[in-house]
Amino acid sequence: MLGNYLIGLREGLEAALVVSILLVYLTRTDRASMRRWVFFGVASAIVASILVALILETISQDLSATAEPAFAGIVSFAAVAFVTWMIFWMRRSARTISTDLRHQLDDAALGGGHIAVAAMAFVAVIREGAETAVFFWAASQASGNTVVSTFGLVLGLATAVALGWAIYRSSASINLPKFFRITGILLVFVAAGVLSYGIAEFQEIGWLPGEDDVLVNLSGVMTEGSLVQTLIGGIFNIKATTSVLQALAWMTYSIVVLFLFLRPVSASPLLRSENAVADTNTETSRR
């Protein structure tokens, strides 16, 4: 549940921030009449995201006993790739997302009018929505409890909407770099669990070796439906039995991604150039 809550919160907040930035900027630039086109784009993206989730579920139900694990494994690996990319993208863009979106909105409003603004809102939200749908499906399959996973996702999205509305109304502020850093760390472990699940699915059909090389067996503690199984399985997507390959993949992914995610970010050449110009101007003014 916590894993899906984090996904809903993080992806939902990204989308909510995008929408709030667009709405505020349209209002401040005397283009409030275009706001309804933002909502039209957002609504279309939400519907499309739900369709992605329904398509994934429909396909998985119609597959054979051999094809279903293969499909689940492929979607799991794709979900891990999406979330990993999203973690690093937000790490890089959290400080500049507002400025970037305003420039894009100016280009859209001047170039294509209402339709372009709606399309921009649609693209911004569908990216988050599609990633959420794929990762939610994979995580719910890994945890084995669709109801709890759905509740966690909905709760996370509701929290994100509330935060987005509060930010839009200027009644709350949030340190975005810090927020995305904390949730990024937690999501690394969630993604590692989904990666482990995907490996288990491939091992089940013989696409990967080592299914019988069990490293950890917690079946005596993590009985199906127990509180321990619900908590551990829902948070980290960990099953009662873990093979050596699964454990190695989980640890390797977690260590490598956390190392890359937590290392200091050096300024880009453009930013260093801008800072150098600013320093020069400051020094000149002092003289």
Phi and psi in degrees as GROMACS dihedral restraints (atoms count N, CA, C in turn):
[ dihedral_restraints ]
;  ai    aj    ak    al  type     phi  dphi    fc
    3     4     5     6     1   -61.9    20    10
    4     5     6     7     1   -38.9    20    10
    6     7     8     9     1   -60.2    20    10
    7     8     9    10     1   -45.5    20    10
    9    10    11    12     1   -71.5    20    10
   10    11    12    13     1   -31.2    20    10
   12    13    14    15     1   -62.1    20    10
   13    14    15    16     1   -43.9    20    10
   15    16    17    18     1   -63.2    20    10
   16    17    18    19     1   -41.7    20    10
   18    19    20    21     1   -61.6    20    10
   19    20    21    22     1   -48.5    20    10
   21    22    23    24     1   -61.5    20    10
   22    23    24    25     1   -41.8    20    10
   24    25    26    27     1   -65.7    20    10
   25    26    27    28     1   -49.6    20    10
   27    28    29    30     1   -70.1    20    10
   28    29    30    31     1   -51.4    20    10
   30    31    32    33     1   -65.6    20    10
   31    32    33    34     1   -40.1    20    10
   33    34    35    36     1   -64.2    20    10
   34    35    36    37     1   -38.9    20    10
   36    37    38    39     1   -69.0    20    10
   37    38    39    40     1   -37.1    20    10
   39    40    41    42     1   -58.7    20    10
   40    41    42    43     1   -47.9    20    10
   42    43    44    45     1   -65.0    20    10
   43    44    45    46     1   -41.5    20    10
   45    46    47    48     1   -63.9    20    10
   46    47    48    49     1   -38.6    20    10
   48    49    50    51     1   -64.8    20    10
   49    50    51    52     1   -42.2    20    10
   51    52    53    54     1   -59.5    20    10
   52    53    54    55     1   -48.0    20    10
   54    55    56    57     1   -63.5    20    10
   55    56    57    58     1   -45.6    20    10
   57    58    59    60     1   -63.8    20    10
   58    59    60    61     1   -39.3    20    10
   60    61    62    63     1   -62.7    20    10
   61    62    63    64     1   -44.1    20    10
   63    64    65    66     1   -62.5    20    10
   64    65    66    67     1   -44.6    20    10
   66    67    68    69     1   -66.1    20    10
   67    68    69    70     1   -45.0    20    10
   69    70    71    72     1   -63.1    20    10
   70    71    72    73     1   -43.2    20    10
   72    73    74    75     1   -67.3    20    10
   73    74    75    76     1   -39.2    20    10
   75    76    77    78     1   -63.2    20    10
   76    77    78    79     1   -39.8    20    10
   78    79    80    81     1   -65.7    20    10
   79    80    81    82     1   -44.1    20    10
   81    82    83    84     1   -72.4    20    10
   82    83    84    85     1   -18.9    20    10
   84    85    86    87     1  -105.4    20    10
   85    86    87    88     1    20.5    20    10
   87    88    89    90     1    59.6    20    10
   88    89    90    91     1    37.7    20    10
   90    91    92    93     1  -124.9    20    10
   91    92    93    94     1    39.6    20    10
   93    94    95    96     1   -61.9    20    10
   94    95    96    97     1   -25.4    20    10
   96    97    98    99     1   -63.9    20    10
   97    98    99   100     1   -20.1    20    10
   99   100   101   102     1   -83.7    20    10
  100   101   102   103     1    -7.3    20    10
  102   103   104   105     1   -62.6    20    10
  103   104   105   106     1   -35.2    20    10
  105   106   107   108     1   -64.0    20    10
  106   107   108   109     1   -26.7    20    10
  108   109   110   111     1   -74.0    20    10
  109   110   111   112     1   -28.0    20    10
  111   112   113   114     1   -63.9    20    10
  112   113   114   115     1   -46.2    20    10
  114   115   116   117     1   -64.7    20    10
  115   116   117   118     1   -35.2    20    10
  117   118   119   120     1   -63.1    20    10
  118   119   120   121     1   -43.8    20    10
  120   121   122   123     1   -64.9    20    10
  121   122   123   124     1   -39.8    20    10
  123   124   125   126     1   -64.6    20    10
  124   125   126   127     1   -46.0    20    10
  126   127   128   129     1   -62.0    20    10
  127   128   129   130     1   -41.0    20    10
  129   130   131   132     1   -63.9    20    10
  130   131   132   133     1   -39.2    20    10
  132   133   134   135     1   -67.2    20    10
  133   134   135   136     1   -37.5    20    10
  135   136   137   138     1   -64.0    20    10
  136   137   138   139     1   -44.8    20    10
  138   139   140   141     1   -62.0    20    10
  139   140   141   142     1   -43.7    20    10
  141   142   143   144     1   -63.5    20    10
  142   143   144   145     1   -37.7    20    10
  144   145   146   147     1   -66.0    20    10
  145   146   147   148     1   -41.3    20    10
  147   148   149   150     1   -63.5    20    10
  148   149   150   151     1   -38.7    20    10
  150   151   152   153     1   -63.1    20    10
  151   152   153   154     1   -37.9    20    10
  153   154   155   156     1   -60.1    20    10
  154   155   156   157     1   -45.7    20    10
  156   157   158   159     1   -64.1    20    10
  157   158   159   160     1   -41.6    20    10
  159   160   161   162     1   -66.4    20    10
  160   161   162   163     1   -38.2    20    10
  162   163   164   165     1   -64.0    20    10
  163   164   165   166     1   -43.3    20    10
  165   166   167   168     1   -60.6    20    10
  166   167   168   169     1   -44.2    20    10
  168   169   170   171     1   -66.9    20    10
  169   170   171   172     1   -40.8    20    10
  171   172   173   174     1   -64.5    20    10
  172   173   174   175     1   -44.1    20    10
  174   175   176   177     1   -61.9    20    10
  175   176   177   178     1   -43.9    20    10
  177   178   179   180     1   -64.9    20    10
  178   179   180   181     1   -33.5    20    10
  180   181   182   183     1   -72.8    20    10
  181   182   183   184     1   -27.8    20    10
  183   184   185   186     1   -90.2    20    10
  184   185   186   187     1    -1.0    20    10
  186   187   188   189     1   -86.1    20    10
  187   188   189   190     1   159.3    20    10
  189   190   191   192     1   -75.6    20    10
  190   191   192   193     1   174.2    20    10
  192   193   194   195     1   -63.6    20    10
  193   194   195   196     1   -26.6    20    10
  195   196   197   198     1   -87.3    20    10
  196   197   198   199     1   -39.0    20    10
  198   199   200   201     1   -74.4    20    10
  199   200   201   202     1   -29.9    20    10
  201   202   203   204     1   -62.9    20    10
  202   203   204   205     1   -47.3    20    10
  204   205   206   207     1   -61.8    20    10
  205   206   207   208     1   -35.7    20    10
  207   208   209   210     1   -64.2    20    10
  208   209   210   211     1   -44.8    20    10
  210   211   212   213     1   -62.9    20    10
  211   212   213   214     1   -44.6    20    10
  213   214   215   216     1   -62.0    20    10
  214   215   216   217     1   -40.5    20    10
  216   217   218   219     1   -65.8    20    10
  217   218   219   220     1   -43.2    20    10
  219   220   221   222     1   -63.7    20    10
  220   221   222   223     1   -45.2    20    10
  222   223   224   225     1   -64.0    20    10
  223   224   225   226     1   -37.0    20    10
  225   226   227   228     1   -62.8    20    10
  226   227   228   229     1   -45.4    20    10
  228   229   230   231     1   -64.6    20    10
  229   230   231   232     1   -38.8    20    10
  231   232   233   234     1   -64.4    20    10
  232   233   234   235     1   -39.9    20    10
  234   235   236   237     1   -63.3    20    10
  235   236   237   238     1   -42.1    20    10
  237   238   239   240     1   -62.5    20    10
  238   239   240   241     1   -41.5    20    10
  240   241   242   243     1   -63.2    20    10
  241   242   243   244     1   -43.9    20    10
  243   244   245   246     1   -59.7    20    10
  244   245   246   247     1   -49.4    20    10
  246   247   248   249     1   -67.2    20    10
  247   248   249   250     1   -40.0    20    10
  249   250   251   252     1   -61.5    20    10
  250   251   252   253     1   -44.9    20    10
  252   253   254   255     1   -61.6    20    10
  253   254   255   256     1   -42.7    20    10
  255   256   257   258     1   -63.7    20    10
  256   257   258   259     1   -40.1    20    10
  258   259   260   261     1   -59.5    20    10
  259   260   261   262     1   -47.9    20    10
  261   262   263   264     1   -75.5    20    10
  262   263   264   265     1   -31.0    20    10
  264   265   266   267     1   -64.8    20    10
  265   266   267   268     1   -44.8    20    10
  267   268   269   270     1   -70.9    20    10
  268   269   270   271     1   -31.0    20    10
  270   271   272   273     1   -60.5    20    10
  271   272   273   274     1   -38.2    20    10
  273   274   275   276     1   -82.5    20    10
  274   275   276   277     1   -30.9    20    10
  276   277   278   279     1  -105.7    20    10
  277   278   279   280     1    -6.0    20    10
  279   280   281   282     1   -57.5    20    10
  280   281   282   283     1   -36.2    20    10
  282   283   284   285     1   -80.5    20    10
  283   284   285   286     1   -18.6    20    10
  285   286   287   288     1  -120.6    20    10
  286   287   288   289     1     4.9    20    10
  288   289   290   291     1   -62.1    20    10
  289   290   291   292     1   -37.9    20    10
  291   292   293   294     1   -63.6    20    10
  292   293   294   295     1   -49.4    20    10
  294   295   296   297     1   -62.7    20    10
  295   296   297   298     1   -42.8    20    10
  297   298   299   300     1   -61.1    20    10
  298   299   300   301     1   -43.3    20    10
  300   301   302   303     1   -67.5    20    10
  301   302   303   304     1   -36.8    20    10
  303   304   305   306     1   -64.2    20    10
  304   305   306   307     1   -41.1    20    10
  306   307   308   309     1   -64.0    20    10
  307   308   309   310     1   -42.4    20    10
  309   310   311   312     1   -64.2    20    10
  310   311   312   313     1   -38.5    20    10
  312   313   314   315     1   -67.0    20    10
  313   314   315   316     1   -39.8    20    10
  315   316   317   318     1   -59.0    20    10
  316   317   318   319     1   -45.0    20    10
  318   319   320   321     1   -63.2    20    10
  319   320   321   322     1   -41.6    20    10
  321   322   323   324     1   -67.1    20    10
  322   323   324   325     1   -44.2    20    10
  324   325   326   327     1   -66.2    20    10
  325   326   327   328     1   -39.3    20    10
  327   328   329   330     1   -77.0    20    10
  328   329   330   331     1   -33.6    20    10
  330   331   332   333     1   -86.3    20    10
  331   332   333   334     1   -40.2    20    10
  333   334   335   336     1  -130.5    20    10
  334   335   336   337     1    -0.4    20    10
  336   337   338   339     1    72.0    20    10
  337   338   339   340     1  -145.5    20    10
  339   340   341   342     1   -59.6    20    10
  340   341   342   343     1   -44.9    20    10
  342   343   344   345     1   -62.9    20    10
  343   344   345   346     1   -39.8    20    10
  345   346   347   348     1   -65.5    20    10
  346   347   348   349     1   -37.8    20    10
  348   349   350   351     1   -65.7    20    10
  349   350   351   352     1   -44.2    20    10
  351   352   353   354     1   -62.2    20    10
  352   353   354   355     1   -40.7    20    10
  354   355   356   357     1   -65.1    20    10
  355   356   357   358     1   -38.0    20    10
  357   358   359   360     1   -64.9    20    10
  358   359   360   361     1   -44.5    20    10
  360   361   362   363     1   -63.1    20    10
  361   362   363   364     1   -39.7    20    10
  363   364   365   366     1   -62.2    20    10
  364   365   366   367     1   -48.2    20    10
  366   367   368   369     1   -63.3    20    10
  367   368   369   370     1   -41.6    20    10
  369   370   371   372     1   -63.2    20    10
  370   371   372   373     1   -38.4    20    10
  372   373   374   375     1   -85.9    20    10
  373   374   375   376     1   -37.6    20    10
  375   376   377   378     1   -64.6    20    10
  376   377   378   379     1   -30.7    20    10
  378   379   380   381     1   -60.3    20    10
  379   380   381   382     1   -47.8    20    10
  381   382   383   384     1   -69.1    20    10
  382   383   384   385     1   -40.0    20    10
  384   385   386   387     1   -66.3    20    10
  385   386   387   388     1   -42.5    20    10
  387   388   389   390     1   -66.0    20    10
  388   389   390   391     1   -41.8    20    10
  390   391   392   393     1   -61.7    20    10
  391   392   393   394     1   -42.0    20    10
  393   394   395   396     1   -62.5    20    10
  394   395   396   397     1   -44.1    20    10
  396   397   398   399     1   -61.8    20    10
  397   398   399   400     1   -45.3    20    10
  399   400   401   402     1   -65.7    20    10
  400   401   402   403     1   -46.8    20    10
  402   403   404   405     1   -70.0    20    10
  403   404   405   406     1   -37.3    20    10
  405   406   407   408     1   -61.7    20    10
  406   407   408   409     1   -44.6    20    10
  408   409   410   411     1   -61.9    20    10
  409   410   411   412     1   -45.8    20    10
  411   412   413   414     1   -65.0    20    10
  412   413   414   415     1   -43.4    20    10
  414   415   416   417     1   -67.4    20    10
  415   416   417   418     1   -37.8    20    10
  417   418   419   420     1   -68.8    20    10
  418   419   420   421     1   -34.7    20    10
  420   421   422   423     1   -67.0    20    10
  421   422   423   424     1   -38.9    20    10
  423   424   425   426     1   -68.1    20    10
  424   425   426   427     1   -40.2    20    10
  426   427   428   429     1   -77.2    20    10
  427   428   429   430     1   -25.6    20    10
  429   430   431   432     1    79.6    20    10
  430   431   432   433     1     9.2    20    10
  432   433   434   435     1  -135.0    20    10
  433   434   435   436     1    93.6    20    10
  435   436   437   438     1   -68.1    20    10
  436   437   438   439     1   -36.4    20    10
  438   439   440   441     1   -64.0    20    10
  439   440   441   442     1   -49.1    20    10
  441   442   443   444     1   -64.6    20    10
  442   443   444   445     1   -40.7    20    10
  444   445   446   447     1   -62.6    20    10
  445   446   447   448     1   -42.3    20    10
  447   448   449   450     1   -63.9    20    10
  448   449   450   451     1   -43.0    20    10
  450   451   452   453     1   -60.8    20    10
  451   452   453   454     1   -43.6    20    10
  453   454   455   456     1   -62.2    20    10
  454   455   456   457     1   -42.6    20    10
  456   457   458   459     1   -64.5    20    10
  457   458   459   460     1   -47.0    20    10
  459   460   461   462     1   -62.4    20    10
  460   461   462   463     1   -41.3    20    10
  462   463   464   465     1   -63.3    20    10
  463   464   465   466     1   -41.2    20    10
  465   466   467   468     1   -64.1    20    10
  466   467   468   469     1   -42.8    20    10
  468   469   470   471     1   -65.0    20    10
  469   470   471   472     1   -39.4    20    10
  471   472   473   474     1   -63.9    20    10
  472   473   474   475     1   -41.0    20    10
  474   475   476   477     1   -62.7    20    10
  475   476   477   478     1   -41.3    20    10
  477   478   479   480     1   -64.0    20    10
  478   479   480   481     1   -41.8    20    10
  480   481   482   483     1   -63.3    20    10
  481   482   483   484     1   -42.3    20    10
  483   484   485   486     1   -63.0    20    10
  484   485   486   487     1   -42.7    20    10
  486   487   488   489     1   -65.4    20    10
  487   488   489   490     1   -42.7    20    10
  489   490   491   492     1   -62.0    20    10
  490   491   492   493     1   -42.1    20    10
  492   493   494   495     1   -65.0    20    10
  493   494   495   496     1   -41.3    20    10
  495   496   497   498     1   -62.8    20    10
  496   497   498   499     1   -41.1    20    10
  498   499   500   501     1   -66.2    20    10
  499   500   501   502     1   -41.5    20    10
  501   502   503   504     1   -61.4    20    10
  502   503   504   505     1   -39.9    20    10
  504   505   506   507     1   -81.7    20    10
  505   506   507   508     1     1.1    20    10
  507   508   509   510     1    61.1    20    10
  508   509   510   511     1    27.4    20    10
  510   511   512   513     1   -99.7    20    10
  511   512   513   514     1    -0.8    20    10
  513   514   515   516     1  -152.8    20    10
  514   515   516   517     1   152.2    20    10
  516   517   518   519     1  -128.6    20    10
  517   518   519   520     1   155.3    20    10
  519   520   521   522     1  -141.9    20    10
  520   521   522   523     1   138.1    20    10
  522   523   524   525     1   -81.0    20    10
  523   524   525   526     1    95.1    20    10
  525   526   527   528     1   -61.4    20    10
  526   527   528   529     1   -47.4    20    10
  528   529   530   531     1   -56.8    20    10
  529   530   531   532     1   -41.6    20    10
  531   532   533   534     1   -68.3    20    10
  532   533   534   535     1   -42.1    20    10
  534   535   536   537     1   -60.8    20    10
  535   536   537   538     1   -48.8    20    10
  537   538   539   540     1   -70.5    20    10
  538   539   540   541     1   -24.9    20    10
  540   541   542   543     1   -69.0    20    10
  541   542   543   544     1   -46.0    20    10
  543   544   545   546     1   -66.5    20    10
  544   545   546   547     1   -49.4    20    10
  546   547   548   549     1   -66.9    20    10
  547   548   549   550     1   -30.3    20    10
  549   550   551   552     1   -63.8    20    10
  550   551   552   553     1   -42.2    20    10
  552   553   554   555     1   -60.7    20    10
  553   554   555   556     1   -45.6    20    10
  555   556   557   558     1   -65.3    20    10
  556   557   558   559     1   -38.8    20    10
  558   559   560   561     1   -69.1    20    10
  559   560   561   562     1   -25.1    20    10
  561   562   563   564     1   -58.7    20    10
  562   563   564   565     1   -44.0    20    10
  564   565   566   567     1   -71.2    20    10
  565   566   567   568     1   -35.1    20    10
  567   568   569   570     1   -63.9    20    10
  568   569   570   571     1   -46.4    20    10
  570   571   572   573     1   -63.7    20    10
  571   572   573   574     1   -36.2    20    10
  573   574   575   576     1   -62.0    20    10
  574   575   576   577     1   -38.3    20    10
  576   577   578   579     1   -66.0    20    10
  577   578   579   580     1   -39.4    20    10
  579   580   581   582     1   -66.8    20    10
  580   581   582   583     1   -37.2    20    10
  582   583   584   585     1   -61.0    20    10
  583   584   585   586     1   -44.0    20    10
  585   586   587   588     1   -61.1    20    10
  586   587   588   589     1   -40.3    20    10
  588   589   590   591     1   -63.3    20    10
  589   590   591   592     1   -43.7    20    10
  591   592   593   594     1   -61.3    20    10
  592   593   594   595     1   -38.8    20    10
  594   595   596   597     1   -64.1    20    10
  595   596   597   598     1   -41.8    20    10
  597   598   599   600     1   -61.0    20    10
  598   599   600   601     1   -38.8    20    10
  600   601   602   603     1   -65.6    20    10
  601   602   603   604     1   -41.0    20    10
  603   604   605   606     1   -68.5    20    10
  604   605   606   607     1   -35.2    20    10
  606   607   608   609     1   -66.1    20    10
  607   608   609   610     1   -34.6    20    10
  609   610   611   612     1   -62.0    20    10
  610   611   612   613     1   -34.7    20    10
  612   613   614   615     1  -101.1    20    10
  613   614   615   616     1     6.3    20    10
  615   616   617   618     1    84.5    20    10
  616   617   618   619     1    10.7    20    10
  618   619   620   621     1   -77.5    20    10
  619   620   621   622     1   -20.6    20    10
  621   622   623   624     1  -131.8    20    10
  622   623   624   625     1   145.2    20    10
  624   625   626   627     1   -82.8    20    10
  625   626   627   628     1   171.8    20    10
  627   628   629   630     1    90.5    20    10
  628   629   630   631     1    18.5    20    10
  630   631   632   633     1   -62.1    20    10
  631   632   633   634     1   -35.2    20    10
  633   634   635   636     1   -88.1    20    10
  634   635   636   637     1    -6.1    20    10
  636   637   638   639     1   -85.2    20    10
  637   638   639   640     1    74.8    20    10
  639   640   641   642     1   -79.0    20    10
  640   641   642   643     1   124.8    20    10
  642   643   644   645     1   -92.0    20    10
  643   644   645   646     1   -42.0    20    10
  645   646   647   648     1  -127.9    20    10
  646   647   648   649     1   131.3    20    10
  648   649   650   651     1  -128.6    20    10
  649   650   651   652     1   103.4    20    10
  651   652   653   654     1  -110.0    20    10
  652   653   654   655     1    24.1    20    10
  654   655   656   657     1   -61.3    20    10
  655   656   657   658     1   -27.1    20    10
  657   658   659   660     1   -72.3    20    10
  658   659   660   661     1   -23.4    20    10
  660   661   662   663     1  -101.1    20    10
  661   662   663   664     1   -45.1    20    10
  663   664   665   666     1   -93.7    20    10
  664   665   666   667     1    64.9    20    10
  666   667   668   669     1   -70.2    20    10
  667   668   669   670     1   147.9    20    10
  669   670   671   672     1   -58.0    20    10
  670   671   672   673     1   125.5    20    10
  672   673   674   675     1    88.0    20    10
  673   674   675   676     1    -5.0    20    10
  675   676   677   678     1   -76.1    20    10
  676   677   678   679     1   164.8    20    10
  678   679   680   681     1   -63.4    20    10
  679   680   681   682     1   -41.3    20    10
  681   682   683   684     1   -62.8    20    10
  682   683   684   685     1   -44.5    20    10
  684   685   686   687     1   -64.1    20    10
  685   686   687   688     1   -39.6    20    10
  687   688   689   690     1   -66.1    20    10
  688   689   690   691     1   -43.2    20    10
  690   691   692   693     1   -69.2    20    10
  691   692   693   694     1   -53.9    20    10
  693   694   695   696     1   -67.3    20    10
  694   695   696   697     1   -44.7    20    10
  696   697   698   699     1   -65.8    20    10
  697   698   699   700     1   -39.4    20    10
  699   700   701   702     1   -72.3    20    10
  700   701   702   703     1   -34.4    20    10
  702   703   704   705     1   -82.9    20    10
  703   704   705   706     1   -49.5    20    10
  705   706   707   708     1  -111.0    20    10
  706   707   708   709     1     0.7    20    10
  708   709   710   711     1    57.1    20    10
  709   710   711   712     1    39.0    20    10
  711   712   713   714     1  -100.3    20    10
  712   713   714   715     1   132.9    20    10
  714   715   716   717     1   -92.6    20    10
  715   716   717   718     1   171.0    20    10
  717   718   719   720     1   -65.2    20    10
  718   719   720   721     1   -36.2    20    10
  720   721   722   723     1  -114.4    20    10
  721   722   723   724     1   134.6    20    10
  723   724   725   726     1  -129.2    20    10
  724   725   726   727     1   125.6    20    10
  726   727   728   729     1   -78.8    20    10
  727   728   729   730     1   167.5    20    10
  729   730   731   732     1   -61.4    20    10
  730   731   732   733     1   -43.5    20    10
  732   733   734   735     1   -64.1    20    10
  733   734   735   736     1   -40.4    20    10
  735   736   737   738     1   -61.5    20    10
  736   737   738   739     1   -46.2    20    10
  738   739   740   741     1   -63.7    20    10
  739   740   741   742     1   -41.6    20    10
  741   742   743   744     1   -63.6    20    10
  742   743   744   745     1   -42.7    20    10
  744   745   746   747     1   -64.7    20    10
  745   746   747   748     1   -43.0    20    10
  747   748   749   750     1   -60.4    20    10
  748   749   750   751     1   -48.8    20    10
  750   751   752   753     1   -69.1    20    10
  751   752   753   754     1   -42.7    20    10
  753   754   755   756     1   -63.1    20    10
  754   755   756   757     1   -47.2    20    10
  756   757   758   759     1   -60.3    20    10
  757   758   759   760     1   -47.3    20    10
  759   760   761   762     1   -61.7    20    10
  760   761   762   763     1   -46.8    20    10
  762   763   764   765     1   -66.6    20    10
  763   764   765   766     1   -47.1    20    10
  765   766   767   768     1   -66.0    20    10
  766   767   768   769     1   -47.8    20    10
  768   769   770   771     1   -68.1    20    10
  769   770   771   772     1   -40.3    20    10
  771   772   773   774     1   -63.9    20    10
  772   773   774   775     1   -40.0    20    10
  774   775   776   777     1   -61.2    20    10
  775   776   777   778     1   -46.7    20    10
  777   778   779   780     1   -68.6    20    10
  778   779   780   781     1   -36.4    20    10
  780   781   782   783     1   -71.7    20    10
  781   782   783   784     1   -36.6    20    10
  783   784   785   786     1   -90.4    20    10
  784   785   786   787     1   -11.9    20    10
  786   787   788   789     1   -69.3    20    10
  787   788   789   790     1   150.0    20    10
  789   790   791   792     1   -60.3    20    10
  790   791   792   793     1   145.5    20    10
  792   793   794   795     1   -96.5    20    10
  793   794   795   796     1   123.0    20    10
  795   796   797   798     1   -82.5    20    10
  796   797   798   799     1   149.0    20    10
  798   799   800   801     1   -65.8    20    10
  799   800   801   802     1   144.2    20    10
  801   802   803   804     1   -69.9    20    10
  802   803   804   805     1   158.2    20    10
  804   805   806   807     1   -55.5    20    10
  805   806   807   808     1   -39.2    20    10
  807   808   809   810     1   -64.0    20    10
  808   809   810   811     1   -44.0    20    10
  810   811   812   813     1   -66.0    20    10
  811   812   813   814     1   -40.1    20    10
  813   814   815   816     1   -63.2    20    10
  814   815   816   817     1   -37.4    20    10
  816   817   818   819     1   -65.2    20    10
  817   818   819   820     1   -43.1    20    10
  819   820   821   822     1   -63.9    20    10
  820   821   822   823     1   -41.1    20    10
  822   823   824   825     1   -64.4    20    10
  823   824   825   826     1   -38.5    20    10
  825   826   827   828     1   -64.7    20    10
  826   827   828   829     1   -41.1    20    10
  828   829   830   831     1   -63.5    20    10
  829   830   831   832     1   -41.8    20    10
  831   832   833   834     1   -62.8    20    10
  832   833   834   835     1   -41.8    20    10
  834   835   836   837     1   -64.0    20    10
  835   836   837   838     1   -40.0    20    10
  837   838   839   840     1   -64.1    20    10
  838   839   840   841     1   -43.6    20    10
  840   841   842   843     1   -63.4    20    10
  841   842   843   844     1   -39.8    20    10
  843   844   845   846     1   -63.3    20    10
  844   845   846   847     1   -44.3    20    10
  846   847   848   849     1   -64.2    20    10
  847   848   849   850     1   -39.3    20    10
  849   850   851   852     1   -63.5    20    10
  850   851   852   853     1   -42.4    20    10
  852   853   854   855     1   -65.8    20    10
  853   854   855   856     1   -33.1    20    10
  855   856   857   858     1   -66.1    20    10
  856   857   858   859     1   -37.1    20    10
